[in-house]
Amino acid sequence: MQQVKAVIARAKGAPVELVTINVPDPGPGEAVVKVQACGVCHTDLHYREGGINDEFPFLLGHEASGIVEAVGPGVTEVAPGDFVVLNWRAVCGQCRACSRGEPQYCFATHNAKQKMTLEDGTELSPALGIGAFAEKTLVAAGQCTKVDPRARPAAVGLLGCGVMAGIGAAINTGGVTRGKSVAVIGCGGVGAAAIAGSALAGAAEIIAVDIDAKKLATAKRLGATHTVDSSATDPVEAIRELTGGFGADVVIEAVGRPETWKQAFYARDLAGTVVLVGVPTPEMKVPDLPLIDVFGRGGSLKSSWYGDCLPSRDFPTLVNLYRQGRLDLDAFVSEEIGIGDIEAAFERMHHGDVLRSVVIL
């Protein structure tokens, strides 16, 4: 066991704290990773606010990259010294999804079995099974994906959650391919990544929809061909007008609200696809829709789990595209901060001032 500095949320709504925690030596199937960079994701704020569950105290942080320091018995996928991006989908290889050759939907993903603790022995709940606002963290070895060590840790660590969720929502879930029209409603970190993914896939029209001019400007830099300020314009009508009166082939909802999901539903073309990647809160309901509209418009209504990604397949590919200059992951890093600056980063996130603040350790 070793002791390291880490950031926890001790109680609902309370400011985060920088404390000393205990990290066990890795057991069978586990790895200890020395964290180099970790993004400040909205999900971490959800944990602090009690929006995920009430299993306090939480060890926050999950969009991370770092160096494997030690592995436990039976670990073969990574070794000490490997540069890895952490993920929260360590596939089991045995569940019904894995057995039918769809490990990207693994229904039995797993985390480290041992618990990290406070100095007094209180067990910590690591965010998304990772807990990487820490100098070192204990994870399941399958949560470590080896990538090109020449890549910038602050940039590629963001594949661990938001950037992968957005790119995957476009390419994996939405099936965006060359020539298709795409609309993205909500251009925060995940929506901006969906725009970048659509551009990477060769979409013909990429329509960014938001109420924030700064986010729309970022969307243009990442590949949007058109922008719509939905505070001033009906986004459904605007998307139809920009697509010959038909609607987009794929509409990605990256807000997670009933009203924007309904906009996405009506902004798609016949036989088009709606992808929900924005995370709703538990009390939100599917908006009232005439069933004849659901039937008559055809197509598909999908939810995207982590961009339906398979980390072992997708992370190295996207890192290689980044290294080739074809995917601008650096654009998502708004600022680099210290481990003591996370509370201030939450405030900047709340005001929409950043795509991602990234903690450098």
Salt bridges, closest charged atoms under 4 A:
GLU17 OE2 - ARG10 NE 2.89
ASP44 OD1 - HIS62 ND1 3.13
GLU49 OE2 - ARG48 NH2 2.53
GLU63 OE1 - ARG356 NE 2.82
GLU69 OE2 - LYS136 NZ 2.68
ASP82 OD1 - LYS146 NZ 3.53
GLU102 OE1 - ARG100 NE 2.53
ASP148 OD2 - ARG150 NH2 2.82
ASP148 OD2 - ARG323 NE 3.53
GLU237 OE2 - ARG240 NH1 3.73
GLU259 OE2 - ARG257 NE 2.72
ASP314 OD1 - ARG313 NE 2.64
ASP330 OD1 - ARG152 NH1 2.84
GLU335 OE2 - ARG348 NE 2.69
GLU336 OE2 - ARG152 NH2 2.70
GLU343 OE2 - ARG48 NH1 2.26
GLU347 OE2 - HIS351 NE2 2.79
ASP353 OD1 - LYS214 NZ 3.36
